[in-house]
Amino acid sequence: MVDAEQVELILVLLKFVTVLMGFYIVFLGYKAYRKQPHGNLLWLTIGMGILTVGAISEGIAYQGLGWAIESSHVFEAIVTLVGFGILVYSLFAK
C-alpha cells in the first residue's frame, strides 16, 4: 500500500513534469509567434501558459497559501476554465 507521503511525492513529480512539458509548449508557441506574428499564435501561447500554471495552481493555493482544499479545487477549476477559454478564442481570433 502507498502511504500519504509517497502519494504526495508522486503528485509533485507528476506536476513537475507537467509544468516542464507545458512551458516547453509555451516556448515553442512563442517561437512560432516570433517567426510569424499572428494573433492566433500569441493567444494560443497565452492559453497554454495559463493552463500550465493552472496545473499547479491548486497545490500553490493549498500548500503555499494555506487555502482550504475545497477553495483550492475551485481556484484550479477557474484557472483551467480561463486557459481553455483563451485557447478557444485563439481558434477564432482574426
Residue pairs with C-beta under 8 A, 6 or more apart in sequence:
2 10
11 59
12 59
15 55
15 56
15 59
18 52
18 55
18 56
19 52
19 55
19 56
22 48
22 49
22 51
22 52
22 55
23 49
23 52
25 48
25 52
26 45
26 48
26 49
26 52
29 41
29 44
29 45
29 48
30 45
32 41
32 45
33 41
33 42
33 45
39 93
39 94
40 90
40 91
40 93
41 90
43 86
43 87
43 89
43 90
43 93
44 87
44 90
46 86
46 90
47 83
47 84
47 85
47 86
47 87
47 89
47 90
48 83
48 87
49 83
50 79
50 82
50 83
50 86
51 80
51 83
51 84
51 87
53 79
53 83
54 76
54 79
54 80
54 82
54 83
57 72
57 75
57 76
57 79
58 72
58 73
58 75
58 76
59 72
61 67
61 71
61 72
61 75
61 76
62 68
62 69
62 72
67 75
